[in-house]
């Protein structure tokens, strides 16, 4: 089996994980949700833990030599050639307050490079699948970014302005002022909208690998550009600053704004 075939097999497994997680997550949504506060003061729910545990069971059964990095249950075999990166509920604050803009993020990282990514939106029944070298799909249909070479015509998304601390806040403000407008609160959904060609830029900071690895194949497979704030590829060792654009010219201009 060549790598293209291996990535396709992994993508099928990733969708199987997403299928398994949807009913778990939705069984808690807008109901009584047992919630704790982690050491970093972020919330975690019983749904997060149960959903990630189910995904890990599937991985251990299908790919016992692969590594796993999950938000809720830690890491194993991170030195493996292939590592799965899991976020059972990206947007937990949205989830516990009844807003449907939360998603499940599933990525396969091969030798440090994200090659398979799934953004699954359980409450919206929407799913993006990205595989290196293939066109991104939403619910099985091909999708693509739109041209937007100038920042002043671009809609910019970020999860929250509170994620930009210190010098990052000043950098983001420079970028925001150059764009048509900024919108907050979509979490991973913003990257799916970018892949669909209705959003032009997403800029974030203070993120972890399980927040961004799945986004890379989705954005790239739709024709977009995604990197850290220096323009370097994203991987397990990135610093948590993410810039995604539908147009390469906008990406270059955004990098300049962030660095100014």
C-alpha positions in Angstrom: 0.0 0.0 0.0 1.4 3.4 -1.0 1.1 6.5 1.1 -1.9 7.9 -0.9 -3.8 4.7 -0.3 -2.8 4.6 3.4 -4.0 8.2 3.9 -7.3 7.3 2.2 -7.7 4.3 4.5 -7.0 6.6 7.5 -9.6 9.1 6.3 -12.2 6.3 6.2 -11.2 5.4 9.8 -11.4 9.1 10.8 -15.0 9.3 9.4 -15.9 6.2 11.3 -14.7 7.9 14.5 -16.7 11.0 13.7 -19.8 8.7 13.1 -19.2 7.2 16.5 -18.8 10.5 18.3 -21.9 12.3 16.9 -24.5 10.4 18.9 -22.4 10.5 22.0 -22.0 14.3 21.9 -25.6 14.9 20.8 -27.0 12.8 23.7 -25.6 15.5 26.0 -26.2 18.6 24.0 -28.7 21.0 25.5 -29.3 18.7 28.4 -27.7 18.2 31.8 -24.0 18.1 31.1 -21.6 17.1 33.9 -18.8 19.7 33.7 -15.5 20.2 35.4 -12.9 22.9 35.2 -9.4 21.9 34.2 -6.1 23.3 35.6 -6.0 25.9 32.8 -9.5 27.1 33.8 -11.2 25.7 30.7 -14.3 23.6 30.9 -14.4 19.8 30.2 -17.5 17.7 30.1 -18.5 14.1 30.3 -19.2 14.2 26.6 -15.6 15.3 25.8 -14.2 12.4 27.8 -16.6 9.8 26.5 -16.2 10.8 22.9 -12.4 10.9 23.0 -12.3 7.5 24.7 -14.4 6.0 21.9 -12.1 7.4 19.3 -9.1 6.0 21.0 -10.7 2.6 21.1 -11.2 2.7 17.4 -7.6 3.7 16.8 -6.1 1.1 19.1 -8.1 -1.6 17.3 -7.4 -0.5 13.8 -3.9 1.0 14.1 -2.2 -0.3 17.3 1.2 1.0 16.3 0.0 4.6 15.8 0.5 7.3 18.4 -2.4 9.3 19.9 -2.5 12.9 21.2 -5.9 13.8 22.7 -7.0 16.9 24.5 -8.7 14.9 27.4 -6.8 11.6 27.8 -3.2 12.6 27.1 -0.6 11.1 24.7 0.9 7.7 23.9 3.6 6.7 21.3 4.2 10.3 20.1 7.5 9.0 18.5 5.4 6.8 16.0 5.5 7.6 12.3 1.8 8.2 12.4 0.1 10.1 15.2 -3.6 10.8 15.6 -4.6 14.1 17.1 -8.0 14.4 18.6 -10.3 17.1 20.0 -13.6 15.5 20.8 -15.4 18.9 21.3 -13.7 22.0 19.9 -15.8 24.8 21.3 -16.7 23.3 24.6 -18.1 26.7 25.8 -20.4 26.8 22.9 -21.4 23.2 23.6 -22.3 23.7 27.2 -24.2 26.9 26.5 -26.4 25.4 23.8 -24.8 27.0 20.7 -24.4 24.5 17.8 -21.0 25.9 16.6 -18.9 23.2 18.2 -17.1 20.4 16.3 -15.1 17.2 16.6 -11.6 17.5 15.1 -9.7 14.4 14.0 -6.3 14.5 12.4 -3.6 12.1 11.2 -0.1 13.5 11.4 2.5 11.6 9.3 6.2 12.3 10.2 5.1 15.6 11.7 2.9 16.7 8.8 -1.0 16.7 9.1 -2.2 14.6 6.1 -5.8 13.8 7.0 -8.2 16.1 8.7 -11.9 15.9 9.6 -14.0 18.8 10.9 -17.3 17.3 12.0 -20.2 19.5 13.3 -22.6 17.1 15.1 -25.4 19.6 15.7 -25.3 20.9 12.1 -24.8 17.5 10.4 -21.9 19.0 8.4 -18.5 17.4 7.8 -15.4 18.5 6.0 -12.8 15.9 5.1 -9.3 16.8 3.9 -6.7 14.4 2.6 -3.3 15.4 1.4 -3.3 15.5 -2.4 -7.1 15.4 -2.7 -9.8 18.0 -2.9 -11.6 18.8 0.3 -15.2 17.7 0.6 -18.2 18.8 2.7 -20.7 16.0 3.2 -19.2 14.2 0.2 -19.2 17.2 -2.2 -16.1 19.0 -3.4 -15.6 22.5 -2.0 -13.1 25.3 -2.5 -12.0 28.7 -1.2 -12.8 32.0 -3.0 -10.4 34.6 -4.4 -9.8 37.6 -2.1 -6.4 39.1 -2.9 -7.0 42.3 -0.9 -7.3 42.4 2.9 -9.8 45.3 2.8 -12.3 43.0 1.1 -11.8 40.1 3.5 -14.0 38.8 6.3 -11.8 37.8 9.2 -12.7 35.2 11.9 -11.2 34.4 15.3 -12.7 32.4 18.1 -12.3 35.3 20.6 -10.2 38.4 20.9 -9.3 37.2 24.4 -7.0 34.5 22.8 -4.5 37.2 21.8 -2.2 38.1 24.7 0.5 40.8 24.9 2.2 41.5 21.6 -0.1 39.1 19.9 -3.0 41.4 20.6 -1.3 44.3 18.9 -0.5 42.1 15.9 -4.1 40.9 15.6 -5.4 44.4 15.9 -3.2 45.6 13.0 -4.6 42.7 10.8 -8.2 43.4 12.0 -8.0 47.0 11.0 -6.9 46.1 7.5 -9.8 43.7 6.9 -13.4 44.4 5.9 -14.6 43.2 9.3 -14.0 40.7 12.2 -16.4 38.1 13.5 -15.9 36.0 16.6 -17.3 32.8 18.2 -17.2 30.1 15.5 -14.3 28.0 16.8 -13.4 25.3 14.2 -16.4 26.1 12.1 -14.7 29.2 10.7 -12.2 27.0 8.9 -14.9 25.0 7.3 -16.6 28.2 6.1 -13.2 29.4 4.7 -13.0 26.1 2.8 -16.5 26.7 1.5 -15.5 30.2 0.2 -17.7 32.3 2.5 -14.9 33.4 4.8 -11.6 34.8 3.8 -9.2 34.7 6.8 -9.0 33.0 10.1 -6.4 34.2 12.6 -5.9 32.7 16.0 -3.4 32.3 18.8 -3.0 30.4 22.1 -4.0 27.1 20.4 -2.8 23.5 20.8 -2.1 20.8 18.2 -5.5 19.2 18.7 -7.1 22.6 17.9 -5.3 23.1 14.5 -3.9 19.8 13.0 -7.2 18.7 11.5 -7.7 22.1 9.9 -4.5 21.9 7.8 -5.6 19.2 5.2 -9.1 20.7 5.1 -7.9 24.2 4.2 -5.1 23.1 1.9 -7.4 20.6 0.0 -9.8 23.4 -0.6 -7.1 25.5 -2.2 -6.3 27.7 0.8 -3.1 28.5 2.7 -2.6 27.8 6.4 0.5 28.3 8.4 1.8 29.8 11.7 2.3 33.6 11.9 5.8 33.2 10.4 4.5 31.4 7.3 5.9 28.1 8.5 4.0 24.8 8.2 1.9 23.7 11.2 2.8 20.6 13.1 2.9 19.1 16.6 5.7 21.5 17.6 4.1 24.8 16.4 3.7 27.7 18.7 -0.1 27.9 18.6 -0.4 30.9 16.3 -2.5 30.1 13.2 -3.2 32.0 10.0 -5.5 30.5 7.3 -6.5 32.3 4.2 -8.4 31.4 1.1 -6.2 33.5 -1.2 -2.4 33.3 -1.2 -2.1 37.0 -1.8 -4.2 37.7 1.3 -2.1 35.3 3.3 1.1 37.1 2.3 -0.5 40.5 3.2 -1.8 39.2 6.5 1.6 37.8 7.4 3.1 41.3 6.8 0.4 42.9 8.9 1.0 40.5 11.8 4.8 41.1 11.7 4.7 44.9 11.3 
